[in-house]
Amino acid sequence: MPTASLSVLDIPFDERPDPDEYIRAAMEWHFGPDTGSPFWLRKAETLAFDPRRDVKGVADLALFPNVTGELREVPVRDLIPQGYGADARIVGVFESGGTTGAPKRIVCLRDWLDRLTHGLSADLDGLGIPRGVDWLAIAPSGPHMVGEMVAGTAARHGGLMFRVDMDPRWVKKLISTGKAEETDAYVNHLVEQAAHVLRTQDIGVLMTTPPLLERLARHDDLVELIGEKVKGIMWGGAHMDADTRDLLRTEVFPGCELYGTYGNTMILGGATERLGLGPDEPCVFDPRTPFVTFSVVDPASGRPVPYGERGQVMMNHVSKSALLPGNLERDLAIRVPPPEGAVGDSVADVGPVAMFDDEVVIEGVY
């Protein structure tokens, strides 16, 4: 099979590459001796296959072991592909939530963040969210990636972003030690800060998590303010059940477009809510393939479950700037066919497993 041209890795944002050609080019890049990262060039020596020869398309990503556990300790500079040379534009070093064990770390490069925020902004166009309005994000500013992602999307959509910083790790620690009053006080602190921004600024887009949306909804004056000012609500982080989503859409914030995102730091972004869903349809998340792909699998066998059945979510990230295949996530979901032209699986009815890596999963506020 001929080697794919590396140029497909820089395909324009509005174009979709041939998935298998794209994956072959990514293997050439990430395992080429002059372009691959030190981490993956070392890892290649331990693999039972040759990625440049044997990974011929998206399906072959299943050959890779899950290496995300190693990202707790690996020097992050070893994750940067050498092919960038002095032109590597680093946006930041970001971490997983540390929900189960020590956090894992990745490096985010500018070319990937630009591709990600372009897609998010295009979705907002599709929802009719006007450009040039300002944003309020009640979310972590770091070390999680979401703060940078939302700030980049707000800027690309022509808005200024106001931030209320959230520390989800602290909340999880409070919950795990039974400190309900302190947890409640901290969440009230977040709501008070958000209320001041909403009262004094012309906010057109609100980004936060389902638990914070539910807390905002307890205050009639804030519900009224959001109804008057906000055109779109982007939610992500923690999960939202179908009944809560329906209540927020139809009764609490009926004048706002509710737009969900699902993902994590280990895939440098994630999936977005399918546009055009009817009021009675479940919330379906479509990853941006072939850059991010999902498989919904039986955790015992690793084989895909039938469409319409529940399994554990396996995630792959393949871009010029990063390679993270085979990440078995701490989430269960229903397997859904992808949109036309996409590959892999879409997911619906996402929710966390009870235990992951022998740790109790606590979502908290994020």
Buried (B, 14 or more C-beta within 10 A) or exposed (E): EEEBEBEBBEBEEEEBBBBBBBBBBBBBBBBBEEBBBBBBBEBBEEBEEEBBEEBBBBBBBBBBEBBBEEBBEBEBEEBBBBBBEEEBEBBBBBBBBBBBEEBBBBBBBBBBBBBBBBBBBBBBEEBEBBEEBBBBBBBBBEBBBBBBBBBBBBBBBEBBBBBBEBBBBBBBBBBEEEBEEBBEEBBEEBBEBBBEBBEEBEBBBBBBBBBBBBBBBEBEEBBEBBEEBBBBBBBBBBBBEEEBBBBBBEEBBEEBBBBBBBBBBBBBBBBBBBEEEEEEEBBBBBBBBBBBBBBBBEEEEEEBBEEEEBBBBBBBBBBBBBBBBBBBBBBBBBBBEBEEEBBBBBBBBBBBBEEBEEEEBBBBBB
